[in-house]
Amino acid sequence: MKNWLILPTLLLAALVAVAYPRLAAKLHRYRTHRAAEAATAQLAPQLREGDLIFHTSQSAQSRAIQLATHSAYSHCGIVYQEAGKWQVFEAVQPVQLTPLADWVARGRGGHCVVKRLRDAEAVLTPAAVARLKAAGQPFVGRPYDLYFGWTDDRIYCSELIWKVYARGLNRKIGTLQKLRNFDLSSPAVRAKMRERYGRKLPLDEVVISPASIFNSPELATVTDR
């Protein structure tokens, strides 16, 4: 595009955003999803069932999770193939399978990291993947756990991964911690904690964070894009 056309084009885009915010938001979502579909097409050949996928969520609690765990990544799931299409088994509201492109589009900047067991070639056999899926089945439809408790009644993202791998393959990926072990010093973290728990903080609650799973020495990075 010639330089003299750039300013009017940008001005038109700005006017659309101001005058038609819903149209601008739809256009943004469309572009984001198209970019995610293109990224997924490139990502798919590198995937295998049972891979773990991470991104930076755009949820209201994401920043607090990042600060408390000193990690860029605040959400994660397990990659499966269903009816020939790649899906992410994740704990949102509720626990469900989400098409991979939709999952990638939800992350900040469309960025994601895929990790895999270092011994996956030997371990992640079709029978083992079937055991993972069976271990996850009881969680389908369970509500998201805003309070990060350790019961099965409600589930958060990294808890889902940990329990599915522990119960399906007897592999405990990442180190269990207590809430008190995280960095709770940031004002953003303290504000989110007060919002969730009030004055009585469950500091001895068992927690598994996305960062702990991400940093597990049992995993190797497949792709970072």
N, C-alpha and C positions, 0 to 999 in steps of 0.2 A: 504494500500500500504506500502511495506517495505521502511524503511528510505533510503536505497541505491538507490531506484528507484525515489525518489522525485526530486532530483536535475536534472537528465536527462529529466524528464517530464517537469519541469519548464523551463529548457533550451530550449527544443523543442518548447514550447508555445511562449517563447520570440523570437525565431528565426522565427516562423510563423508570429508573429506580425510585425517583422521588414521586412521580405522578402515578405510577402503577406498581406499588410495592409488592402486591401479590403476584403480578406478572413477572416482576424481576426475581422474586423468590423461586417461582416455578422454573424460570429459565436457568437460574443457578443450580437448582436440583437436577434439572435435565442434563446440564453440562457436566456436573459432578458425577452423575451416574454413567454417562457415556464414557467419561475418563476411567471410571472404575471398571466398566465392562472391558475396555481395551487393556487395562492393567491385568485383569483376571485372565484374559485370553493368553497373555504372555506368562502368567504365573502358573496356570493349570498344568502344563507339561512337567513342572518340577515337583508337583505335589504327590503325596501318597496318603492313604487313609490313616488317620491317627496322628497326623502332624498337628502341631500347636501353632496358633496364629495370634499375633499381638498387634494392637494399635493404640493410638492415643484417642480415647473417647472424647466426644464433645458434650458429654453430660455435665450436669451441674456439679457433680462431686469429683470430676476428673482431676481438677487442679489440686484438690486436697489430697487425693490419693498419690499423685505425683510427688508432692512435697513431703508427705509422710514417709514414702518409700524411697525417695531419691531416685526416681526412675521416670523416664519419658513415657512409659507404657502403663496404661490404666485399665485396659480391657483385653480379654483373651477368650479363645474358644478352641474347639477341636474340629479338625477338618475331616469330613466324610464325603463319600460320593453316594448319592441317592438317585436312582433312575438315570444314571449317566451324567448327572449334574453335580458340581461341587457345592457343598453346603457347609456352614459353620454351626456346630452344636454349641450353643451359648446360653448363659443365664442372663436373660434380660427380663422383661415382664410379659409373658412368663418364660420359663426355660423352653427353648425351641430350636429347630433347625432354621437357619437363615441362608438364603442364596448368597454365595460368596461375593458376587458383585455388589449386592446390597450392603453386605457387611463392610467391604472395603470402602464403599462410598460414605459410610457413617463415620469413618475415622478421619482425624484431622489431616487435611492435605492428601487424602487417599493413600497415605503411607501405611505399610504393614511389614511385619517381620514374621517369617515362618521358621519354626524350629522343629527338630526331630530327635528322637532317641538316637544316641550314638550307635547303639547296637540294633537299630531298627531292621536292618536286613535280615537278621536272625530272629528277632523278636516279633515284629509286626507282620505275622503271617495272616492269611485270611481268617483262620480260626481265632487268632488273638484279637483281630479287629472286631469280629463278631462278639467276642466277650466284652470288649469295650462298649460296644453299642448296647449290649444287654445290661451292662452295669449302669449305663446312663438312662435306660428306658424308664425306671421308676421316678426319675426327676422331671420328665417331660410334663409341662403344664404347671410345675411348681412356681409359686411367686418369687420374684426377686427379693433378696434379703438386704434391705437398706441398713440393717443394724449389724451385719457381718457376724451373725451367730454361727455356732458350729453344729446345730441340729439340722436334720434333713427336711424340716418343715418348709423352710425358705432357703434359697440357694443364691450365692453370688458367683461371679464368673470364675475366679481362680479356685474357689472351693469346689465347683463342679468338675474342673479338670483334675484336681487332686484326688477327689473321691472316685471318679470314674477310673482313673489309672490304678489307684490303690485297690479298688474292689474288683476291677476287671483283669488286671495283670499283676497285682501285688507289687506295683512300682509306686513308690512315694516320691513324687517329683517336687523338689523344693523343700525348704525347711519351715516347719510349723513354728510360729512365733506367738507371742501374746501381744495384745494391743499396746501394752506399755512399752514394748520394744521398738515401736516406731517413733519417728521424729514428730512429736506433737507440739513443737514449739512455734510453728508458723501461725500467724493470726488467722489465715484462711483455714488451716486445719482445726484450730481451736473453735472457730465459728461454726464449722460444719459439725464438729463433735457436740457442741452445745445444742445445735439444732436437732441432732439425732437423739442424744441421750440426756439432755438437761444437765444437771449438776453431778449426777451419779454416773461416772464413767466406768464401763466394765473393763478395767485395765487388765484383768487376768483372763479375758476371753481368748480362746485359741483362734488364731487367724492364719490364713495362707494368702500371701499377696501375689498379684501378677508379677511383681519384680522378683520375688523369691523363685517362682517357677522359671521366669525368663533367664535368671542367672544360674540355674541349676547346672552343675558340671555334667549331668547325665544327658544334656541336650547339646546339639550342634545346630548352628544356623544354616538353613537351607537357602533362604534368600532374604534380602533386606532391600525393599523397594518402596 
